[in-house]
Amino acid sequence: MQRNVGRIDAIARIAGGVATAALALLVASGTVSVPVVSAVGLGIAAAVLIVEGATRRCLLYRALGIDRCPAK
């Protein structure tokens, strides 16, 4: 599968994933209470964002035919 995520988008995904992972840890420790969202769900979302940013491949972009990667 070819890359379809641009560099800036990848950096934003990684940063968002790290922030979401930090929030998941806070929810798991009981420091922060978030309605309807579990720490496991936040952890999965964080992992997906970090992996997509690191590999610069997004399955949703591929399904929708979006290509944000300028250089192949």
Rosetta blueprint (number, residue, H / E / L):
1 M L
2 Q L
3 R L
4 N L
5 V L
6 G L
7 R H
8 I H
9 D H
10 A H
11 I H
12 A H
13 R H
14 I H
15 A H
16 G H
17 G H
18 V H
19 A H
20 T H
21 A H
22 A H
23 L H
24 A H
25 L H
26 L H
27 V H
28 A H
29 S H
30 G L
31 T L
32 V L
33 S L
34 V L
35 P L
36 V L
37 V L
38 S L
39 A H
40 V H
41 G H
42 L H
43 G H
44 I H
45 A H
46 A H
47 A H
48 V H
49 L H
50 I H
51 V H
52 E H
53 G H
54 A H
55 T H
56 R L
57 R L
58 C L
59 L H
60 L H
61 Y H
62 R H
63 A H
64 L H
65 G L
66 I L
67 D L
68 R L
69 C L
70 P L
71 A L
72 K L
